[in-house]
Amino acid sequence: MAGDRDDIGSAGKSVALEHRNTGEDGRRFSPSITRNREPVAEAFEQTMPLHGRILEIASGTGEHGAYLAERFTGLSWVYSDIDGISMESQRAWVGYGTKTGLKLDGPIIVDASADTWPGAEALAPFDGLFCANMVHIAPFEAAIGLMKGAGRLLSTGGKLFLYGPFARDGVIAPSNARFSEDLKRRDSSWGVRDLHREILPLALEAGLALDQVVEMPANNLSVIFSRSG
Ligand SMILES: C[S@@+](CC[C@H](N)C(=O)[O-])C[C@H]1O[C@@H](n2cnc3c(N)ncnc32)[C@H](O)[C@@H]1O
């Protein structure tokens, strides 16, 4: 499978590639996150600060944040998104966290492609930013804004964690190439990005150094950057 065929509802687009379940309290659950949350948590544990404040961009159902905040109790997690339905689920996860002792906060509205992220700038600096499965399911401006935002909002030495499918210097796994074509048919501004040719130049410009690339199941990568001084 290429990437995680997810509910890619964003900014008025509701293209459900996967059925999502909603619990009675409004928390939504996605089968792809049930599959990928453990490998993502393992990569996170090896590469990210396990204490401090993490801003998640494009939090979707909110499950990644809840899983990581439960596992790494030194983290406090701030959800964000631009999609109302996703934010409802994140709100429900925050409510669940209040009852169960998870340090979940937000959601705040962050459009990654915007020049500034007012709700988030007010809370900066962050020890980490986390963004899963967004840069290929949004116009490239969202990737540009994400890297700039990480440069602005991370503390010195703070880390950015990206997760999803990528091409690497012109080489793309056949399943990711098919996925990318499928995405482009849905929206010509979407598509799997090239880590080396498209994302690394943005990182350099934003004052972010590439720390690690972790191979993940299903031809995904976790890519970790740190903010230099
Ligand atoms: C495929 S979902 C991924 C959700 C979650 N991160 C995950 O891994 O399951 C894509 C998410 O990107 C969000 N998104 C799309 N464009 C965005 C933008 N410009 N700024 C912030 N979030 C955006 C959508 O609202 C949606 O929550």
The ligand as a MOL file (V3000), in Angstrom:
LIG
                    3D

  0  0  0     0  0            999 V3000
M  V30 BEGIN CTAB
M  V30 COUNTS 27 29 0 0 0
M  V30 BEGIN ATOM
M  V30 1 C -4.8240 12.6790 5.3580 0
M  V30 2 S -5.2320 13.7180 6.6700 0 CHG=1
M  V30 3 C -3.9660 13.2880 7.8360 0
M  V30 4 C -4.4370 13.4550 9.2270 0
M  V30 5 C -3.4790 12.9520 10.3120 0
M  V30 6 N -2.3030 13.7510 10.3970 0
M  V30 7 C -3.1130 11.5130 10.0580 0
M  V30 8 O -1.9480 11.1940 9.8340 0
M  V30 9 O -4.0210 10.6860 10.0880 0 CHG=-1
M  V30 10 C -4.7180 15.2980 6.0710 0
M  V30 11 C -4.9300 16.4090 7.0660 0
M  V30 12 O -4.3250 17.5920 6.5540 0
M  V30 13 C -5.1440 18.6920 6.8910 0
M  V30 14 N -4.7570 19.8090 6.0210 0
M  V30 15 C -4.8820 19.9110 4.6880 0
M  V30 16 N -4.4110 21.0830 4.2590 0
M  V30 17 C -3.9430 21.7310 5.3480 0
M  V30 18 C -3.3260 22.9890 5.5570 0
M  V30 19 N -3.0940 23.8360 4.5370 0
M  V30 20 N -2.9810 23.3470 6.8070 0
M  V30 21 C -3.2120 22.5060 7.8490 0
M  V30 22 N -3.8040 21.3110 7.7160 0
M  V30 23 C -4.1640 20.9230 6.4790 0
M  V30 24 C -6.5380 18.1210 6.7030 0
M  V30 25 O -7.5320 18.9050 7.2990 0
M  V30 26 C -6.3950 16.7560 7.3260 0
M  V30 27 O -6.6250 16.7850 8.7120 0
M  V30 END ATOM
M  V30 BEGIN BOND
M  V30 1 1 1 2
M  V30 2 1 2 3
M  V30 3 1 2 10
M  V30 4 1 3 4
M  V30 5 1 4 5
M  V30 6 1 5 6
M  V30 7 1 5 7
M  V30 8 2 7 8
M  V30 9 1 7 9
M  V30 10 1 10 11
M  V30 11 1 11 12
M  V30 12 1 11 26
M  V30 13 1 12 13
M  V30 14 1 13 14
M  V30 15 1 13 24
M  V30 16 1 14 15
M  V30 17 1 14 23
M  V30 18 2 15 16
M  V30 19 1 16 17
M  V30 20 1 17 18
M  V30 21 2 17 23
M  V30 22 1 18 19
M  V30 23 2 18 20
M  V30 24 1 20 21
M  V30 25 2 21 22
M  V30 26 1 22 23
M  V30 27 1 24 25
M  V30 28 1 24 26
M  V30 29 1 26 27
M  V30 END BOND
M  V30 END CTAB
M  END
